[in-house]
Amino acid sequence: MAFIMVAVMVAVTVVRLAVMLTVTVMVLLTVAVRVWQC
């Protein structure tokens, strides 16, 4: 059971990191597009 809990915790951490990276990339792309349009 402990191994399953650790696996779930690792999976949640990976998902959070992926979401943070995706949001960061989207924000950077939005800023880049705005600067490029100006």
One Martini backbone bead per residue (centre of mass of N, CA, C, O) as a GRO file, in nm:
protein
   38
    1MET     BB    1   0.059   0.063  -0.020
    2ALA     BB    2   0.296   0.259   0.003
    3PHE     BB    3   0.385   0.241  -0.292
    4ILE     BB    4   0.125   0.361  -0.408
    5MET     BB    5   0.142   0.634  -0.265
    6VAL     BB    6   0.411   0.719  -0.388
    7ALA     BB    7   0.319   0.704  -0.682
    8VAL     BB    8   0.098   0.917  -0.655
    9MET     BB    9   0.278   1.150  -0.562
   10VAL     BB   10   0.456   1.155  -0.811
   11ALA     BB   11   0.233   1.203  -1.018
   12VAL     BB   12   0.135   1.473  -0.901
   13THR     BB   13   0.402   1.622  -0.931
   14VAL     BB   14   0.428   1.593  -1.237
   15VAL     BB   15   0.165   1.737  -1.308
   16ARG     BB   16   0.232   2.007  -1.178
   17LEU     BB   17   0.484   2.065  -1.346
   18ALA     BB   18   0.344   2.055  -1.621
   19VAL     BB   19   0.146   2.285  -1.568
   20MET     BB   20   0.354   2.504  -1.507
   21LEU     BB   21   0.499   2.487  -1.778
   22THR     BB   22   0.258   2.548  -1.959
   23VAL     BB   23   0.188   2.825  -1.842
   24THR     BB   24   0.461   2.956  -1.894
   25VAL     BB   25   0.463   2.921  -2.201
   26MET     BB   26   0.201   3.075  -2.259
   27VAL     BB   27   0.291   3.345  -2.143
   28LEU     BB   28   0.540   3.383  -2.319
   29LEU     BB   29   0.390   3.375  -2.589
   30THR     BB   30   0.205   3.614  -2.538
   31VAL     BB   31   0.426   3.824  -2.497
   32ALA     BB   32   0.570   3.781  -2.770
   33VAL     BB   33   0.331   3.858  -2.949
   34ARG     BB   34   0.291   4.145  -2.845
   35VAL     BB   35   0.575   4.248  -2.909
   36TRP     BB   36   0.568   4.176  -3.215
   37GLN     BB   37   0.323   4.361  -3.287
   38CYS     BB   38   0.472   4.630  -3.193
   0.00000   0.00000   0.00000
